[in-house]
Amino acid sequence: MNKAFYTGASGLRAYQHDINIIGHNVVNSGTTGYKATIPEFRELINNNMDVNINRELPADNKVKEGNGVRLWRDDMNFTQGKFQATDYPLDFLIAGDGFFALDDGNGNIQYTRNGSFDISVEGEEAFLVNADGMYVLDQQNQRIRLDYIGDTNQIDIDTVKPRLGVFSFTNPNGLTRTDGGSFIVSENSGQPENANRGEYTLYQGTLEASNVELSQEMTNLIVAQRAYQFSSKVVTTSDEIEQLVNSLRG
């Protein structure tokens, strides 16, 4: 009965994680540039059951005994999100592969698909930043210092788009997601490189919507809840049988 108990417990852990991922996807369904997480599960090691005593089954066709389930990996879905026209000149969308680079001000660089930018005036200088005040970087990993038009206080917006840095990774699924929805480099992702301009197109006055499909997430949630309930029932039944066995021994 211990094996049944632990099998059920493994399901509780796995599907609780599944429900958490679905919840995170749903909450961020309205977040610009957000990429959904897709959990994938695998069976734990199977054992051969000793039910072939009378050679009723071929030796190579033994009944397998499962040992539960575990989360194998949780990849990110990098499919293109829908285009949202804003007509704001500092909103940008990457159609294709690539990420914008952000400097958090402490020398740490993050990467994002969210191209909602604005202007930060610092003394006599102006910089392109995101909503959190991080500096947007160019292809040389330098902060984008905005130019003024002549002696006026107006920013030359037309010079922004050509200077935006767009970076790619050998394995974008290896990136580590931050709390803010952007990404940082990991050993699995590889180092950032300047994206090939033939592999993406930059659109101005447009943002990329989250690629979360709410209808699919709701379906996944129902399946995960049912699997969680079933795992819970396995644990409860295993415990009840164990108590019955113990009472018979007494």
Contacts in CASP RR format, 6 or more apart in sequence:
PFRMAT RR
TARGET T0000
AUTHOR 0000-0000-0000
METHOD contacts of the structure
MODEL  1
MNKAFYTGASGLRAYQHDINIIGHNVVNSGTTGYKATIPEFRELINNNMD
VNINRELPADNKVKEGNGVRLWRDDMNFTQGKFQATDYPLDFLIAGDGFF
ALDDGNGNIQYTRNGSFDISVEGEEAFLVNADGMYVLDQQNQRIRLDYIG
DTNQIDIDTVKPRLGVFSFTNPNGLTRTDGGSFIVSENSGQPENANRGEY
TLYQGTLEASNVELSQEMTNLIVAQRAYQFSSKVVTTSDEIEQLVNSLRG
1 238 0 8 1.000
1 241 0 8 1.000
1 242 0 8 1.000
1 245 0 8 1.000
2 238 0 8 1.000
2 242 0 8 1.000
3 65 0 8 1.000
3 67 0 8 1.000
4 234 0 8 1.000
4 237 0 8 1.000
4 238 0 8 1.000
4 241 0 8 1.000
5 234 0 8 1.000
5 235 0 8 1.000
5 238 0 8 1.000
5 239 0 8 1.000
5 242 0 8 1.000
6 67 0 8 1.000
6 68 0 8 1.000
7 66 0 8 1.000
7 67 0 8 1.000
7 68 0 8 1.000
7 234 0 8 1.000
8 68 0 8 1.000
8 231 0 8 1.000
8 232 0 8 1.000
8 234 0 8 1.000
8 235 0 8 1.000
8 238 0 8 1.000
9 231 0 8 1.000
9 235 0 8 1.000
10 44 0 8 1.000
10 67 0 8 1.000
10 68 0 8 1.000
10 69 0 8 1.000
10 70 0 8 1.000
10 231 0 8 1.000
11 68 0 8 1.000
11 69 0 8 1.000
11 227 0 8 1.000
11 228 0 8 1.000
11 231 0 8 1.000
12 228 0 8 1.000
12 231 0 8 1.000
12 232 0 8 1.000
12 235 0 8 1.000
13 70 0 8 1.000
14 41 0 8 1.000
14 69 0 8 1.000
14 70 0 8 1.000
14 71 0 8 1.000
14 231 0 8 1.000
15 224 0 8 1.000
15 225 0 8 1.000
15 227 0 8 1.000
15 228 0 8 1.000
15 231 0 8 1.000
16 228 0 8 1.000
17 39 0 8 1.000
17 71 0 8 1.000
18 39 0 8 1.000
18 41 0 8 1.000
18 71 0 8 1.000
18 220 0 8 1.000
18 224 0 8 1.000
18 227 0 8 1.000
19 221 0 8 1.000
19 224 0 8 1.000
19 225 0 8 1.000
19 228 0 8 1.000
21 37 0 8 1.000
21 39 0 8 1.000
21 74 0 8 1.000
22 217 0 8 1.000
22 220 0 8 1.000
22 221 0 8 1.000
22 224 0 8 1.000
23 217 0 8 1.000
23 221 0 8 1.000
24 37 0 8 1.000
25 36 0 8 1.000
25 37 0 8 1.000
25 212 0 8 1.000
25 217 0 8 1.000
26 212 0 8 1.000
26 214 0 8 1.000
26 217 0 8 1.000
26 221 0 8 1.000
28 34 0 8 1.000
28 181 0 8 1.000
28 210 0 8 1.000
28 212 0 8 1.000
29 210 0 8 1.000
29 212 0 8 1.000
29 214 0 8 1.000
29 217 0 8 1.000
30 209 0 8 1.000
30 210 0 8 1.000
30 212 0 8 1.000
31 114 0 8 1.000
31 181 0 8 1.000
31 210 0 8 1.000
32 84 0 8 1.000
32 114 0 8 1.000
32 115 0 8 1.000
32 116 0 8 1.000
32 207 0 8 1.000
32 208 0 8 1.000
32 209 0 8 1.000
32 210 0 8 1.000
33 81 0 8 1.000
33 112 0 8 1.000
33 113 0 8 1.000
33 114 0 8 1.000
33 115 0 8 1.000
33 207 0 8 1.000
33 208 0 8 1.000
33 209 0 8 1.000
33 210 0 8 1.000
33 211 0 8 1.000
34 113 0 8 1.000
34 114 0 8 1.000
34 181 0 8 1.000
34 210 0 8 1.000
34 211 0 8 1.000
34 212 0 8 1.000
35 76 0 8 1.000
35 77 0 8 1.000
35 78 0 8 1.000
35 113 0 8 1.000
35 210 0 8 1.000
35 211 0 8 1.000
36 76 0 8 1.000
36 77 0 8 1.000
36 210 0 8 1.000
36 211 0 8 1.000
36 212 0 8 1.000
36 213 0 8 1.000
36 217 0 8 1.000
37 74 0 8 1.000
37 75 0 8 1.000
37 76 0 8 1.000
37 77 0 8 1.000
37 177 0 8 1.000
38 74 0 8 1.000
38 75 0 8 1.000
38 76 0 8 1.000
38 77 0 8 1.000
39 71 0 8 1.000
39 73 0 8 1.000
39 74 0 8 1.000
40 71 0 8 1.000
40 72 0 8 1.000
40 73 0 8 1.000
40 74 0 8 1.000
40 75 0 8 1.000
41 69 0 8 1.000
41 70 0 8 1.000
41 71 0 8 1.000
41 72 0 8 1.000
42 69 0 8 1.000
42 70 0 8 1.000
42 72 0 8 1.000
43 66 0 8 1.000
43 67 0 8 1.000
43 68 0 8 1.000
43 69 0 8 1.000
44 66 0 8 1.000
44 67 0 8 1.000
44 68 0 8 1.000
44 69 0 8 1.000
44 70 0 8 1.000
45 67 0 8 1.000
46 64 0 8 1.000
46 65 0 8 1.000
46 66 0 8 1.000
46 67 0 8 1.000
47 64 0 8 1.000
47 65 0 8 1.000
47 66 0 8 1.000
47 67 0 8 1.000
48 62 0 8 1.000
48 63 0 8 1.000
48 64 0 8 1.000
48 65 0 8 1.000
49 62 0 8 1.000
49 63 0 8 1.000
49 64 0 8 1.000
49 65 0 8 1.000
51 57 0 8 1.000
51 62 0 8 1.000
51 63 0 8 1.000
52 59 0 8 1.000
52 62 0 8 1.000
52 63 0 8 1.000
57 63 0 8 1.000
75 173 0 8 1.000
76 172 0 8 1.000
76 173 0 8 1.000
76 175 0 8 1.000
76 177 0 8 1.000
77 211 0 8 1.000
78 97 0 8 1.000
78 172 0 8 1.000
78 173 0 8 1.000
79 211 0 8 1.000
80 95 0 8 1.000
80 96 0 8 1.000
80 208 0 8 1.000
80 211 0 8 1.000
81 208 0 8 1.000
81 209 0 8 1.000
81 210 0 8 1.000
81 211 0 8 1.000
82 208 0 8 1.000
82 209 0 8 1.000
82 211 0 8 1.000
83 93 0 8 1.000
83 95 0 8 1.000
83 203 0 8 1.000
83 206 0 8 1.000
83 207 0 8 1.000
83 208 0 8 1.000
83 209 0 8 1.000
84 206 0 8 1.000
84 207 0 8 1.000
84 208 0 8 1.000
84 209 0 8 1.000
85 205 0 8 1.000
85 206 0 8 1.000
86 205 0 8 1.000
86 206 0 8 1.000
86 207 0 8 1.000
87 205 0 8 1.000
88 205 0 8 1.000
89 157 0 8 1.000
89 160 0 8 1.000
89 204 0 8 1.000
89 205 0 8 1.000
90 116 0 8 1.000
90 117 0 8 1.000
90 118 0 8 1.000
90 119 0 8 1.000
90 128 0 8 1.000
90 157 0 8 1.000
90 160 0 8 1.000
90 205 0 8 1.000
91 115 0 8 1.000
91 116 0 8 1.000
91 117 0 8 1.000
91 204 0 8 1.000
91 205 0 8 1.000
91 206 0 8 1.000
91 207 0 8 1.000
92 100 0 8 1.000
92 115 0 8 1.000
92 117 0 8 1.000
92 161 0 8 1.000
92 164 0 8 1.000
92 202 0 8 1.000
92 203 0 8 1.000
92 204 0 8 1.000
92 205 0 8 1.000
92 206 0 8 1.000
92 207 0 8 1.000
93 115 0 8 1.000
93 202 0 8 1.000
93 203 0 8 1.000
93 205 0 8 1.000
93 206 0 8 1.000
93 207 0 8 1.000
93 208 0 8 1.000
94 100 0 8 1.000
94 113 0 8 1.000
94 115 0 8 1.000
94 166 0 8 1.000
94 200 0 8 1.000
94 201 0 8 1.000
94 202 0 8 1.000
94 208 0 8 1.000
95 200 0 8 1.000
95 201 0 8 1.000
95 202 0 8 1.000
95 203 0 8 1.000
96 199 0 8 1.000
96 200 0 8 1.000
96 201 0 8 1.000
97 168 0 8 1.000
97 172 0 8 1.000
97 195 0 8 1.000
97 199 0 8 1.000
97 200 0 8 1.000
98 113 0 8 1.000
98 166 0 8 1.000
98 167 0 8 1.000
98 168 0 8 1.000
98 195 0 8 1.000
98 199 0 8 1.000
98 200 0 8 1.000
99 111 0 8 1.000
99 112 0 8 1.000
99 113 0 8 1.000
99 166 0 8 1.000
99 167 0 8 1.000
99 168 0 8 1.000
99 169 0 8 1.000
99 172 0 8 1.000
99 183 0 8 1.000
99 192 0 8 1.000
100 111 0 8 1.000
100 112 0 8 1.000
100 113 0 8 1.000
100 114 0 8 1.000
100 115 0 8 1.000
100 136 0 8 1.000
100 137 0 8 1.000
100 164 0 8 1.000
100 165 0 8 1.000
100 166 0 8 1.000
100 167 0 8 1.000
101 109 0 8 1.000
101 110 0 8 1.000
101 111 0 8 1.000
101 136 0 8 1.000
101 137 0 8 1.000
101 141 0 8 1.000
101 165 0 8 1.000
101 167 0 8 1.000
101 192 0 8 1.000
102 109 0 8 1.000
102 110 0 8 1.000
102 111 0 8 1.000
102 112 0 8 1.000
102 130 0 8 1.000
102 134 0 8 1.000
102 135 0 8 1.000
102 136 0 8 1.000
102 137 0 8 1.000
102 182 0 8 1.000
103 109 0 8 1.000
103 134 0 8 1.000
103 135 0 8 1.000
103 137 0 8 1.000
103 141 0 8 1.000
103 143 0 8 1.000
104 110 0 8 1.000
104 134 0 8 1.000
105 134 0 8 1.000
105 135 0 8 1.000
108 184 0 8 1.000
109 137 0 8 1.000
109 141 0 8 1.000
109 184 0 8 1.000
109 185 0 8 1.000
110 134 0 8 1.000
110 178 0 8 1.000
110 182 0 8 1.000
110 183 0 8 1.000
110 184 0 8 1.000
111 167 0 8 1.000
111 175 0 8 1.000
111 182 0 8 1.000
111 183 0 8 1.000
111 184 0 8 1.000
111 185 0 8 1.000
111 192 0 8 1.000
112 130 0 8 1.000
112 181 0 8 1.000
112 182 0 8 1.000
112 183 0 8 1.000
113 208 0 8 1.000
114 130 0 8 1.000
114 181 0 8 1.000
114 182 0 8 1.000
114 207 0 8 1.000
114 208 0 8 1.000
115 130 0 8 1.000
115 207 0 8 1.000
115 208 0 8 1.000
116 130 0 8 1.000
116 131 0 8 1.000
116 207 0 8 1.000
117 128 0 8 1.000
117 129 0 8 1.000
117 130 0 8 1.000
117 136 0 8 1.000
118 128 0 8 1.000
118 129 0 8 1.000
118 130 0 8 1.000
118 131 0 8 1.000
119 126 0 8 1.000
119 127 0 8 1.000
119 128 0 8 1.000
119 129 0 8 1.000
119 146 0 8 1.000
119 155 0 8 1.000
120 126 0 8 1.000
120 127 0 8 1.000
120 128 0 8 1.000
120 129 0 8 1.000
120 133 0 8 1.000
120 135 0 8 1.000
125 145 0 8 1.000
126 145 0 8 1.000
126 146 0 8 1.000
126 148 0 8 1.000
126 155 0 8 1.000
127 135 0 8 1.000
127 136 0 8 1.000
127 143 0 8 1.000
127 144 0 8 1.000
127 145 0 8 1.000
127 146 0 8 1.000
128 135 0 8 1.000
128 136 0 8 1.000
128 143 0 8 1.000
128 144 0 8 1.000
128 146 0 8 1.000
128 160 0 8 1.000
129 135 0 8 1.000
129 136 0 8 1.000
130 136 0 8 1.000
132 180 0 8 1.000
135 143 0 8 1.000
135 144 0 8 1.000
136 143 0 8 1.000
136 144 0 8 1.000
136 164 0 8 1.000
136 165 0 8 1.000
137 143 0 8 1.000
137 144 0 8 1.000
137 165 0 8 1.000
138 144 0 8 1.000
138 163 0 8 1.000
138 164 0 8 1.000
138 165 0 8 1.000
139 163 0 8 1.000
139 165 0 8 1.000
139 166 0 8 1.000
139 194 0 8 1.000
144 160 0 8 1.000
144 163 0 8 1.000
144 164 0 8 1.000
146 155 0 8 1.000
146 156 0 8 1.000
146 159 0 8 1.000
146 160 0 8 1.000
147 155 0 8 1.000
147 156 0 8 1.000
147 159 0 8 1.000
148 154 0 8 1.000
148 155 0 8 1.000
148 156 0 8 1.000
149 155 0 8 1.000
149 156 0 8 1.000
161 202 0 8 1.000
161 204 0 8 1.000
164 202 0 8 1.000
165 194 0 8 1.000
166 194 0 8 1.000
166 195 0 8 1.000
166 200 0 8 1.000
166 202 0 8 1.000
167 192 0 8 1.000
167 193 0 8 1.000
167 194 0 8 1.000
167 195 0 8 1.000
168 192 0 8 1.000
168 193 0 8 1.000
168 194 0 8 1.000
168 195 0 8 1.000
168 196 0 8 1.000
168 199 0 8 1.000
169 175 0 8 1.000
169 185 0 8 1.000
169 189 0 8 1.000
169 190 0 8 1.000
169 191 0 8 1.000
169 192 0 8 1.000
169 193 0 8 1.000
170 189 0 8 1.000
170 190 0 8 1.000
171 188 0 8 1.000
171 189 0 8 1.000
171 190 0 8 1.000
172 183 0 8 1.000
172 189 0 8 1.000
173 188 0 8 1.000
173 189 0 8 1.000
174 186 0 8 1.000
174 188 0 8 1.000
174 189 0 8 1.000
174 190 0 8 1.000
175 183 0 8 1.000
175 184 0 8 1.000
175 185 0 8 1.000
175 186 0 8 1.000
175 189 0 8 1.000
176 183 0 8 1.000
176 184 0 8 1.000
176 185 0 8 1.000
176 186 0 8 1.000
176 189 0 8 1.000
177 183 0 8 1.000
178 184 0 8 1.000
183 189 0 8 1.000
185 191 0 8 1.000
185 192 0 8 1.000
END
